[in-house]
């Protein structure tokens, strides 16, 4: 689970934390994004 204080994070930040999770052994196949109110960015896995 990745939580942020804002509904918007940069693609760079999102990718960085996905890489960290994967390096720690987490399987990201079932990782999903949840749409947030006031979200203005569209993140790609």
mmCIF entry with sequence, helices, sheets and N, C-alpha, C, O atoms, coordinates in Angstrom:
data_MODEL
# 
_entry.id   MODEL 
# 
_entity.id                         1 
_entity.type                       polymer 
_entity.pdbx_number_of_molecules   1 
# 
_entity_poly.entity_id                      1 
_entity_poly.type                           'polypeptide(L)' 
_entity_poly.nstd_linkage                   no 
_entity_poly.nstd_monomer                   no 
_entity_poly.pdbx_seq_one_letter_code       
;(UNK)(UNK)(UNK)(UNK)(UNK)(UNK)(UNK)(UNK)(UNK)(UNK)(UNK)(UNK)(UNK)(UNK)(UNK)(UNK)
(UNK)(UNK)(UNK)(UNK)(UNK)(UNK)(UNK)(UNK)(UNK)(UNK)(UNK)(UNK)(UNK)(UNK)(UNK)(UNK)
(UNK)(UNK)(UNK)(UNK)(UNK)(UNK)(UNK)(UNK)(UNK)(UNK)(UNK)(UNK)(UNK)
;
_entity_poly.pdbx_seq_one_letter_code_can   XXXXXXXXXXXXXXXXXXXXXXXXXXXXXXXXXXXXXXXXXXXXX 
_entity_poly.pdbx_strand_id                 A 
# 
loop_
_entity_poly_seq.entity_id 
_entity_poly_seq.num 
_entity_poly_seq.mon_id 
_entity_poly_seq.hetero 
1 1  UNK n 
1 2  UNK n 
1 3  UNK n 
1 4  UNK n 
1 5  UNK n 
1 6  UNK n 
1 7  UNK n 
1 8  UNK n 
1 9  UNK n 
1 10 UNK n 
1 11 UNK n 
1 12 UNK n 
1 13 UNK n 
1 14 UNK n 
1 15 UNK n 
1 16 UNK n 
1 17 UNK n 
1 18 UNK n 
1 19 UNK n 
1 20 UNK n 
1 21 UNK n 
1 22 UNK n 
1 23 UNK n 
1 24 UNK n 
1 25 UNK n 
1 26 UNK n 
1 27 UNK n 
1 28 UNK n 
1 29 UNK n 
1 30 UNK n 
1 31 UNK n 
1 32 UNK n 
1 33 UNK n 
1 34 UNK n 
1 35 UNK n 
1 36 UNK n 
1 37 UNK n 
1 38 UNK n 
1 39 UNK n 
1 40 UNK n 
1 41 UNK n 
1 42 UNK n 
1 43 UNK n 
1 44 UNK n 
1 45 UNK n 
# 
_struct_asym.id          A 
_struct_asym.entity_id   1 
# 
_struct_conf.conf_type_id            HELX_P 
_struct_conf.id                      HELX_P1 
_struct_conf.pdbx_PDB_helix_id       AA1 
_struct_conf.beg_label_comp_id       UNK 
_struct_conf.beg_label_asym_id       A 
_struct_conf.beg_label_seq_id        11 
_struct_conf.pdbx_beg_PDB_ins_code   ? 
_struct_conf.end_label_comp_id       UNK 
_struct_conf.end_label_asym_id       A 
_struct_conf.end_label_seq_id        23 
_struct_conf.pdbx_end_PDB_ins_code   ? 
_struct_conf.beg_auth_comp_id        UNK 
_struct_conf.beg_auth_asym_id        A 
_struct_conf.beg_auth_seq_id         11 
_struct_conf.end_auth_comp_id        UNK 
_struct_conf.end_auth_asym_id        A 
_struct_conf.end_auth_seq_id         23 
_struct_conf.pdbx_PDB_helix_class    1 
_struct_conf.details                 ? 
_struct_conf.pdbx_PDB_helix_length   13 
# 
_struct_conf_type.id          HELX_P 
_struct_conf_type.criteria    ? 
_struct_conf_type.reference   ? 
# 
loop_
_atom_site.group_PDB 
_atom_site.id 
_atom_site.type_symbol 
_atom_site.label_atom_id 
_atom_site.label_alt_id 
_atom_site.label_comp_id 
_atom_site.label_asym_id 
_atom_site.label_entity_id 
_atom_site.label_seq_id 
_atom_site.pdbx_PDB_ins_code 
_atom_site.Cartn_x 
_atom_site.Cartn_y 
_atom_site.Cartn_z 
_atom_site.occupancy 
_atom_site.B_iso_or_equiv 
_atom_site.pdbx_formal_charge 
_atom_site.auth_seq_id 
_atom_site.auth_comp_id 
_atom_site.auth_asym_id 
_atom_site.auth_atom_id 
_atom_site.pdbx_PDB_model_num 
ATOM 1   N N  . UNK A 1 1  ? 0.850   -1.167 0.000   1.00 0.00 ? 1  UNK A N  1 
ATOM 2   C CA . UNK A 1 1  ? 0.000   0.000  0.000   1.00 0.00 ? 1  UNK A CA 1 
ATOM 3   C C  . UNK A 1 1  ? 0.895   1.230  0.000   1.00 0.00 ? 1  UNK A C  1 
ATOM 4   O O  . UNK A 1 1  ? 1.852   1.317  0.770   1.00 0.00 ? 1  UNK A O  1 
ATOM 5   N N  . UNK A 1 2  ? 0.581   2.155  -0.851  1.00 0.00 ? 2  UNK A N  1 
ATOM 6   C CA . UNK A 1 2  ? 1.298   3.420  -0.928  1.00 0.00 ? 2  UNK A CA 1 
ATOM 7   C C  . UNK A 1 2  ? 0.307   4.526  -0.606  1.00 0.00 ? 2  UNK A C  1 
ATOM 8   O O  . UNK A 1 2  ? -0.696  4.692  -1.300  1.00 0.00 ? 2  UNK A O  1 
ATOM 9   N N  . UNK A 1 3  ? 0.588   5.275  0.437   1.00 0.00 ? 3  UNK A N  1 
ATOM 10  C CA . UNK A 1 3  ? -0.287  6.366  0.841   1.00 0.00 ? 3  UNK A CA 1 
ATOM 11  C C  . UNK A 1 3  ? 0.426   7.698  0.660   1.00 0.00 ? 3  UNK A C  1 
ATOM 12  O O  . UNK A 1 3  ? 1.638   7.799  0.852   1.00 0.00 ? 3  UNK A O  1 
ATOM 13  N N  . UNK A 1 4  ? -0.341  8.714  0.290   1.00 0.00 ? 4  UNK A N  1 
ATOM 14  C CA . UNK A 1 4  ? 0.207   10.055 0.141   1.00 0.00 ? 4  UNK A CA 1 
ATOM 15  C C  . UNK A 1 4  ? -0.726  11.041 0.832   1.00 0.00 ? 4  UNK A C  1 
ATOM 16  O O  . UNK A 1 4  ? -1.909  10.757 1.020   1.00 0.00 ? 4  UNK A O  1 
ATOM 17  N N  . UNK A 1 5  ? -0.200  12.180 1.202   1.00 0.00 ? 5  UNK A N  1 
ATOM 18  C CA . UNK A 1 5  ? -1.014  13.205 1.866   1.00 0.00 ? 5  UNK A CA 1 
ATOM 19  C C  . UNK A 1 5  ? -1.886  13.965 0.877   1.00 0.00 ? 5  UNK A C  1 
ATOM 20  O O  . UNK A 1 5  ? -2.819  14.666 1.269   1.00 0.00 ? 5  UNK A O  1 
ATOM 21  N N  . UNK A 1 6  ? -1.581  13.825 -0.384  1.00 0.00 ? 6  UNK A N  1 
ATOM 22  C CA . UNK A 1 6  ? -2.286  14.537 -1.447  1.00 0.00 ? 6  UNK A CA 1 
ATOM 23  C C  . UNK A 1 6  ? -2.822  13.516 -2.443  1.00 0.00 ? 6  UNK A C  1 
ATOM 24  O O  . UNK A 1 6  ? -2.235  12.444 -2.589  1.00 0.00 ? 6  UNK A O  1 
ATOM 25  N N  . UNK A 1 7  ? -3.920  13.818 -3.132  1.00 0.00 ? 7  UNK A N  1 
ATOM 26  C CA . UNK A 1 7  ? -4.417  12.881 -4.138  1.00 0.00 ? 7  UNK A CA 1 
ATOM 27  C C  . UNK A 1 7  ? -3.512  12.830 -5.375  1.00 0.00 ? 7  UNK A C  1 
ATOM 28  O O  . UNK A 1 7  ? -3.712  11.990 -6.253  1.00 0.00 ? 7  UNK A O  1 
ATOM 29  N N  . UNK A 1 8  ? -2.529  13.716 -5.448  1.00 0.00 ? 8  UNK A N  1 
ATOM 30  C CA . UNK A 1 8  ? -1.639  13.777 -6.601  1.00 0.00 ? 8  UNK A CA 1 
ATOM 31  C C  . UNK A 1 8  ? -0.187  13.571 -6.193  1.00 0.00 ? 8  UNK A C  1 
ATOM 32  O O  . UNK A 1 8  ? 0.327   14.266 -5.317  1.00 0.00 ? 8  UNK A O  1 
ATOM 33  N N  . UNK A 1 9  ? 0.464   12.613 -6.835  1.00 0.00 ? 9  UNK A N  1 
ATOM 34  C CA . UNK A 1 9  ? 1.908   12.450 -6.714  1.00 0.00 ? 9  UNK A CA 1 
ATOM 35  C C  . UNK A 1 9  ? 2.449   12.365 -8.129  1.00 0.00 ? 9  UNK A C  1 
ATOM 36  O O  . UNK A 1 9  ? 1.715   12.035 -9.060  1.00 0.00 ? 9  UNK A O  1 
ATOM 37  N N  . UNK A 1 10 ? 3.718   12.659 -8.293  1.00 0.00 ? 10 UNK A N  1 
ATOM 38  C CA . UNK A 1 10 ? 4.301   12.627 -9.630  1.00 0.00 ? 10 UNK A CA 1 
ATOM 39  C C  . UNK A 1 10 ? 4.507   11.182 -10.082 1.00 0.00 ? 10 UNK A C  1 
ATOM 40  O O  . UNK A 1 10 ? 4.631   10.269 -9.267  1.00 0.00 ? 10 UNK A O  1 
ATOM 41  N N  . UNK A 1 11 ? 4.540   11.002 -11.395 1.00 0.00 ? 11 UNK A N  1 
ATOM 42  C CA . UNK A 1 11 ? 4.823   9.679  -11.947 1.00 0.00 ? 11 UNK A CA 1 
ATOM 43  C C  . UNK A 1 11 ? 6.196   9.210  -11.477 1.00 0.00 ? 11 UNK A C  1 
ATOM 44  O O  . UNK A 1 11 ? 6.384   8.025  -11.202 1.00 0.00 ? 11 UNK A O  1 
ATOM 45  N N  . UNK A 1 12 ? 7.145   10.119 -11.385 1.00 0.00 ? 12 UNK A N  1 
ATOM 46  C CA . UNK A 1 12 ? 8.506   9.788  -10.945 1.00 0.00 ? 12 UNK A CA 1 
ATOM 47  C C  . UNK A 1 12 ? 8.501   9.223  -9.521  1.00 0.00 ? 12 UNK A C  1 
ATOM 48  O O  . UNK A 1 12 ? 9.144   8.209  -9.250  1.00 0.00 ? 12 UNK A O  1 
ATOM 49  N N  . UNK A 1 13 ? 7.780   9.877  -8.624  1.00 0.00 ? 13 UNK A N  1 
ATOM 50  C CA . UNK A 1 13 ? 7.698   9.419  -7.235  1.00 0.00 ? 13 UNK A CA 1 
ATOM 51  C C  . UNK A 1 13 ? 7.005   8.058  -7.164  1.00 0.00 ? 13 UNK A C  1 
ATOM 52  O O  . UNK A 1 13 ? 7.462   7.160  -6.457  1.00 0.00 ? 13 UNK A O  1 
ATOM 53  N N  . UNK A 1 14 ? 5.912   7.912  -7.893  1.00 0.00 ? 14 UNK A N  1 
ATOM 54  C CA . UNK A 1 14 ? 5.161   6.653  -7.905  1.00 0.00 ? 14 UNK A CA 1 
ATOM 55  C C  . UNK A 1 14 ? 6.055   5.509  -8.405  1.00 0.00 ? 14 UNK A C  1 
ATOM 56  O O  . UNK A 1 14 ? 6.085   4.435  -7.806  1.00 0.00 ? 14 UNK A O  1 
ATOM 57  N N  . UNK A 1 15 ? 6.771   5.743  -9.491  1.00 0.00 ? 15 UNK A N  1 
ATOM 58  C CA . UNK A 1 15 ? 7.651   4.718  -10.061 1.00 0.00 ? 15 UNK A CA 1 
ATOM 59  C C  . UNK A 1 15 ? 8.766   4.362  -9.094  1.00 0.00 ? 15 UNK A C  1 
ATOM 60  O O  . UNK A 1 15 ? 9.107   3.189  -8.944  1.00 0.00 ? 15 UNK A O  1 
ATOM 61  N N  . UNK A 1 16 ? 9.330   5.353  -8.443  1.00 0.00 ? 16 UNK A N  1 
ATOM 62  C CA . UNK A 1 16 ? 10.405  5.140  -7.475  1.00 0.00 ? 16 UNK A CA 1 
ATOM 63  C C  . UNK A 1 16 ? 9.945   4.217  -6.348  1.00 0.00 ? 16 UNK A C  1 
ATOM 64  O O  . UNK A 1 16 ? 10.654  3.277  -5.989  1.00 0.00 ? 16 UNK A O  1 
ATOM 65  N N  . UNK A 1 17 ? 8.781   4.477  -5.796  1.00 0.00 ? 17 UNK A N  1 
ATOM 66  C CA . UNK A 1 17 ? 8.291   3.662  -4.683  1.00 0.00 ? 17 UNK A CA 1 
ATOM 67  C C  . UNK A 1 17 ? 7.865   2.269  -5.132  1.00 0.00 ? 17 UNK A C  1 
ATOM 68  O O  . UNK A 1 17 ? 7.974   1.316  -4.360  1.00 0.00 ? 17 UNK A O  1 
ATOM 69  N N  . UNK A 1 18 ? 7.387   2.135  -6.352  1.00 0.00 ? 18 UNK A N  1 
ATOM 70  C CA . UNK A 1 18 ? 7.098   0.797  -6.891  1.00 0.00 ? 18 UNK A CA 1 
ATOM 71  C C  . UNK A 1 18 ? 8.386   -0.010 -7.001  1.00 0.00 ? 18 UNK A C  1 
ATOM 72  O O  . UNK A 1 18 ? 8.413   -1.194 -6.667  1.00 0.00 ? 18 UNK A O  1 
ATOM 73  N N  . UNK A 1 19 ? 9.447   0.630  -7.468  1.00 0.00 ? 19 UNK A N  1 
ATOM 74  C CA . UNK A 1 19 ? 10.736  -0.053 -7.601  1.00 0.00 ? 19 UNK A CA 1 
ATOM 75  C C  . UNK A 1 19 ? 11.266  -0.486 -6.241  1.00 0.00 ? 19 UNK A C  1 
ATOM 76  O O  . UNK A 1 19 ? 11.792  -1.591 -6.103  1.00 0.00 ? 19 UNK A O  1 
ATOM 77  N N  . UNK A 1 20 ? 11.132  0.365  -5.248  1.00 0.00 ? 20 UNK A N  1 
ATOM 78  C CA . UNK A 1 20 ? 11.580  0.018  -3.893  1.00 0.00 ? 20 UNK A CA 1 
ATOM 79  C C  . UNK A 1 20 ? 10.802  -1.188 -3.375  1.00 0.00 ? 20 UNK A C  1 
ATOM 80  O O  . UNK A 1 20 ? 11.391  -2.116 -2.820  1.00 0.00 ? 20 UNK A O  1 
ATOM 81  N N  . UNK A 1 21 ? 9.497   -1.180 -3.553  1.00 0.00 ? 21 UNK A N  1 
ATOM 82  C CA . UNK A 1 21 ? 8.666   -2.298 -3.093  1.00 0.00 ? 21 UNK A CA 1 
ATOM 83  C C  . UNK A 1 21 ? 9.064   -3.590 -3.803  1.00 0.00 ? 21 UNK A C  1 
ATOM 84  O O  . UNK A 1 21 ? 9.145   -4.647 -3.178  1.00 0.00 ? 21 UNK A O  1 
ATOM 85  N N  . UNK A 1 22 ? 9.309   -3.503 -5.091  1.00 0.00 ? 22 UNK A N  1 
ATOM 86  C CA . UNK A 1 22 ? 9.691   -4.684 -5.852  1.00 0.00 ? 22 UNK A CA 1 
ATOM 87  C C  . UNK A 1 22 ? 11.057  -5.207 -5.391  1.00 0.00 ? 22 UNK A C  1 
ATOM 88  O O  . UNK A 1 22 ? 11.246  -6.419 -5.284  1.00 0.00 ? 22 UNK A O  1 
ATOM 89  N N  . UNK A 1 23 ? 11.995  -4.320 -5.120  1.00 0.00 ? 23 UNK A N  1 
ATOM 90  C CA . UNK A 1 23 ? 13.320  -4.715 -4.635  1.00 0.00 ? 23 UNK A CA 1 
ATOM 91  C C  . UNK A 1 23 ? 13.233  -5.392 -3.265  1.00 0.00 ? 23 UNK A C  1 
ATOM 92  O O  . UNK A 1 23 ? 14.089  -6.204 -2.914  1.00 0.00 ? 23 UNK A O  1 
ATOM 93  N N  . UNK A 1 24 ? 12.203  -5.058 -2.502  1.00 0.00 ? 24 UNK A N  1 
ATOM 94  C CA . UNK A 1 24 ? 12.023  -5.664 -1.182  1.00 0.00 ? 24 UNK A CA 1 
ATOM 95  C C  . UNK A 1 24 ? 11.225  -6.955 -1.252  1.00 0.00 ? 24 UNK A C  1 
ATOM 96  O O  . UNK A 1 24 ? 10.900  -7.548 -0.223  1.00 0.00 ? 24 UNK A O  1 
ATOM 97  N N  . UNK A 1 25 ? 10.908  -7.392 -2.469  1.00 0.00 ? 25 UNK A N  1 
ATOM 98  C CA . UNK A 1 25 ? 10.273  -8.694 -2.643  1.00 0.00 ? 25 UNK A CA 1 
ATOM 99  C C  . UNK A 1 25 ? 8.762   -8.684 -2.801  1.00 0.00 ? 25 UNK A C  1 
ATOM 100 O O  . UNK A 1 25 ? 8.152   -9.753 -2.831  1.00 0.00 ? 25 UNK A O  1 
ATOM 101 N N  . UNK A 1 26 ? 8.136   -7.522 -2.902  1.00 0.00 ? 26 UNK A N  1 
ATOM 102 C CA . UNK A 1 26 ? 6.689   -7.476 -3.068  1.00 0.00 ? 26 UNK A CA 1 
ATOM 103 C C  . UNK A 1 26 ? 6.305   -7.794 -4.503  1.00 0.00 ? 26 UNK A C  1 
ATOM 104 O O  . UNK A 1 26 ? 6.941   -7.324 -5.446  1.00 0.00 ? 26 UNK A O  1 
ATOM 105 N N  . UNK A 1 27 ? 5.262   -8.593 -4.661  1.00 0.00 ? 27 UNK A N  1 
ATOM 106 C CA . UNK A 1 27 ? 4.731   -8.932 -5.976  1.00 0.00 ? 27 UNK A CA 1 
ATOM 107 C C  . UNK A 1 27 ? 3.728   -7.847 -6.355  1.00 0.00 ? 27 UNK A C  1 
ATOM 108 O O  . UNK A 1 27 ? 2.708   -7.685 -5.685  1.00 0.00 ? 27 UNK A O  1 
ATOM 109 N N  . UNK A 1 28 ? 4.007   -7.113 -7.412  1.00 0.00 ? 28 UNK A N  1 
ATOM 110 C CA . UNK A 1 28 ? 3.164   -5.975 -7.776  1.00 0.00 ? 28 UNK A CA 1 
ATOM 111 C C  . UNK A 1 28 ? 2.107   -6.318 -8.831  1.00 0.00 ? 28 UNK A C  1 
ATOM 112 O O  . UNK A 1 28 ? 1.450   -5.419 -9.357  1.00 0.00 ? 28 UNK A O  1 
ATOM 113 N N  . UNK A 1 29 ? 1.938   -7.609 -9.147  1.00 0.00 ? 29 UNK A N  1 
ATOM 114 C CA . UNK A 1 29 ? 0.947   -8.009 -10.155 1.00 0.00 ? 29 UNK A CA 1 
ATOM 115 C C  . UNK A 1 29 ? -0.468  -7.584 -9.787  1.00 0.00 ? 29 UNK A C  1 
ATOM 116 O O  . UNK A 1 29 ? -1.249  -7.198 -10.657 1.00 0.00 ? 29 UNK A O  1 
ATOM 117 N N  . UNK A 1 30 ? -0.793  -7.651 -8.528  1.00 0.00 ? 30 UNK A N  1 
ATOM 118 C CA . UNK A 1 30 ? -2.153  -7.327 -8.097  1.00 0.00 ? 30 UNK A CA 1 
ATOM 119 C C  . UNK A 1 30 ? -2.262  -5.924 -7.503  1.00 0.00 ? 30 UNK A C  1 
ATOM 120 O O  . UNK A 1 30 ? -3.297  -5.567 -6.939  1.00 0.00 ? 30 UNK A O  1 
ATOM 121 N N  . UNK A 1 31 ? -1.212  -5.138 -7.625  1.00 0.00 ? 31 UNK A N  1 
ATOM 122 C CA . UNK A 1 31 ? -1.221  -3.772 -7.117  1.00 0.00 ? 31 UNK A CA 1 
ATOM 123 C C  . UNK A 1 31 ? -2.128  -2.931 -8.000  1.00 0.00 ? 31 UNK A C  1 
ATOM 124 O O  . UNK A 1 31 ? -1.960  -2.920 -9.220  1.00 0.00 ? 31 UNK A O  1 
ATOM 125 N N  . UNK A 1 32 ? -3.079  -2.230 -7.412  1.00 0.00 ? 32 UNK A N  1 
ATOM 126 C CA . UNK A 1 32 ? -4.010  -1.422 -8.184  1.00 0.00 ? 32 UNK A CA 1 
ATOM 127 C C  . UNK A 1 32 ? -4.009  0.015  -7.692  1.00 0.00 ? 32 UNK A C  1 
ATOM 128 O O  . UNK A 1 32 ? -3.687  0.299  -6.538  1.00 0.00 ? 32 UNK A O  1 
ATOM 129 N N  . UNK A 1 33 ? -4.374  0.902  -8.585  1.00 0.00 ? 33 UNK A N  1 
ATOM 130 C CA . UNK A 1 33 ? -4.503  2.312  -8.240  1.00 0.00 ? 33 UNK A CA 1 
ATOM 131 C C  . UNK A 1 33 ? -5.964  2.613  -7.925  1.00 0.00 ? 33 UNK A C  1 
ATOM 132 O O  . UNK A 1 33 ? -6.864  2.101  -8.590  1.00 0.00 ? 33 UNK A O  1 
ATOM 133 N N  . UNK A 1 34 ? -6.193  3.425  -6.931  1.00 0.00 ? 34 UNK A N  1 
ATOM 134 C CA . UNK A 1 34 ? -7.529  3.847  -6.561  1.00 0.00 ? 34 UNK A CA 1 
ATOM 135 C C  . UNK A 1 34 ? -7.702  5.313  -6.931  1.00 0.00 ? 34 UNK A C  1 
ATOM 136 O O  . UNK A 1 34 ? -6.903  6.157  -6.524  1.00 0.00 ? 34 UNK A O  1 
ATOM 137 N N  . UNK A 1 35 ? -8.737  5.617  -7.697  1.00 0.00 ? 35 UNK A N  1 
ATOM 138 C CA . UNK A 1 35 ? -9.004  7.007  -8.047  1.00 0.00 ? 35 UNK A CA 1 
ATOM 139 C C  . UNK A 1 35 ? -9.324  7.802  -6.799  1.00 0.00 ? 35 UNK A C  1 
ATOM 140 O O  . UNK A 1 35 ? -10.006 7.310  -5.901  1.00 0.00 ? 35 UNK A O  1 
ATOM 141 N N  . UNK A 1 36 ? -8.837  9.021  -6.741  1.00 0.00 ? 36 UNK A N  1 
ATOM 142 C CA . UNK A 1 36 ? -9.043  9.876  -5.589  1.00 0.00 ? 36 UNK A CA 1 
ATOM 143 C C  . UNK A 1 36 ? -9.807  11.126 -5.995  1.00 0.00 ? 36 UNK A C  1 
ATOM 144 O O  . UNK A 1 36 ? -9.708  11.569 -7.139  1.00 0.00 ? 36 UNK A O  1 
ATOM 145 N N  . UNK A 1 37 ? -10.570 11.702 -5.066  1.00 0.00 ? 37 UNK A N  1 
ATOM 146 C CA . UNK A 1 37 ? -11.236 12.967 -5.303  1.00 0.00 ? 37 UNK A CA 1 
ATOM 147 C C  . UNK A 1 37 ? -10.164 14.016 -5.568  1.00 0.00 ? 37 UNK A C  1 
ATOM 148 O O  . UNK A 1 37 ? -9.114  14.007 -4.926  1.00 0.00 ? 37 UNK A O  1 
ATOM 149 N N  . UNK A 1 38 ? -10.419 14.904 -6.495  1.00 0.00 ? 38 UNK A N  1 
ATOM 150 C CA . UNK A 1 38 ? -9.504  15.996 -6.830  1.00 0.00 ? 38 UNK A CA 1 
ATOM 151 C C  . UNK A 1 38 ? -8.181  15.533 -7.441  1.00 0.00 ? 38 UNK A C  1 
ATOM 152 O O  . UNK A 1 38 ? -7.225  16.306 -7.492  1.00 0.00 ? 38 UNK A O  1 
ATOM 153 N N  . UNK A 1 39 ? -8.114  14.297 -7.899  1.00 0.00 ? 39 UNK A N  1 
ATOM 154 C CA . UNK A 1 39 ? -6.904  13.805 -8.528  1.00 0.00 ? 39 UNK A CA 1 
ATOM 155 C C  . UNK A 1 39 ? -6.805  14.383 -9.937  1.00 0.00 ? 39 UNK A C  1 
ATOM 156 O O  . UNK A 1 39 ? -7.746  14.281 -10.724 1.00 0.00 ? 39 UNK A O  1 
ATOM 157 N N  . UNK A 1 40 ? -5.662  14.990 -10.249 1.00 0.00 ? 40 UNK A N  1 
ATOM 158 C CA . UNK A 1 40 ? -5.499  15.616 -11.566 1.00 0.00 ? 40 UNK A CA 1 
ATOM 159 C C  . UNK A 1 40 ? -4.426  14.950 -12.401 1.00 0.00 ? 40 UNK A C  1 
ATOM 160 O O  . UNK A 1 40 ? -4.231  15.321 -13.558 1.00 0.00 ? 40 UNK A O  1 
ATOM 161 N N  . UNK A 1 41 ? -3.725  13.973 -11.842 1.00 0.00 ? 41 UNK A N  1 
ATOM 162 C CA . UNK A 1 41 ? -2.702  13.251 -12.591 1.00 0.00 ? 41 UNK A CA 1 
ATOM 163 C C  . UNK A 1 41 ? -3.188  11.829 -12.878 1.00 0.00 ? 41 UNK A C  1 
ATOM 164 O O  . UNK A 1 41 ? -3.993  11.263 -12.138 1.00 0.00 ? 41 UNK A O  1 
ATOM 165 N N  . UNK A 1 42 ? -2.681  11.281 -13.955 1.00 0.00 ? 42 UNK A N  1 
ATOM 166 C CA . UNK A 1 42 ? -3.004  9.896  -14.301 1.00 0.00 ? 42 UNK A CA 1 
ATOM 167 C C  . UNK A 1 42 ? -1.716  9.097  -14.246 1.00 0.00 ? 42 UNK A C  1 
ATOM 168 O O  . UNK A 1 42 ? -0.811  9.319  -15.051 1.00 0.00 ? 42 UNK A O  1 
ATOM 169 N N  . UNK A 1 43 ? -1.626  8.170  -13.306 1.00 0.00 ? 43 UNK A N  1 
ATOM 170 C CA . UNK A 1 43 ? -0.402  7.398  -13.126 1.00 0.00 ? 43 UNK A CA 1 
ATOM 171 C C  . UNK A 1 43 ? -0.461  6.111  -13.923 1.00 0.00 ? 43 UNK A C  1 
ATOM 172 O O  . UNK A 1 43 ? -1.520  5.502  -14.081 1.00 0.00 ? 43 UNK A O  1 
ATOM 173 N N  . UNK A 1 44 ? 0.702   5.710  -14.425 1.00 0.00 ? 44 UNK A N  1 
ATOM 174 C CA . UNK A 1 44 ? 0.814   4.450  -15.151 1.00 0.00 ? 44 UNK A CA 1 
ATOM 175 C C  . UNK A 1 44 ? 1.655   3.489  -14.323 1.00 0.00 ? 44 UNK A C  1 
ATOM 176 O O  . UNK A 1 44 ? 2.692   3.879  -13.786 1.00 0.00 ? 44 UNK A O  1 
ATOM 177 N N  . UNK A 1 45 ? 1.218   2.235  -14.213 1.00 0.00 ? 45 UNK A N  1 
ATOM 178 C CA . UNK A 1 45 ? 1.985   1.261  -13.440 1.00 0.00 ? 45 UNK A CA 1 
ATOM 179 C C  . UNK A 1 45 ? 3.361   0.990  -14.028 1.00 0.00 ? 45 UNK A C  1 
ATOM 180 O O  . UNK A 1 45 ? 4.120   0.189  -13.481 1.00 0.00 ? 45 UNK A O  1 
# 
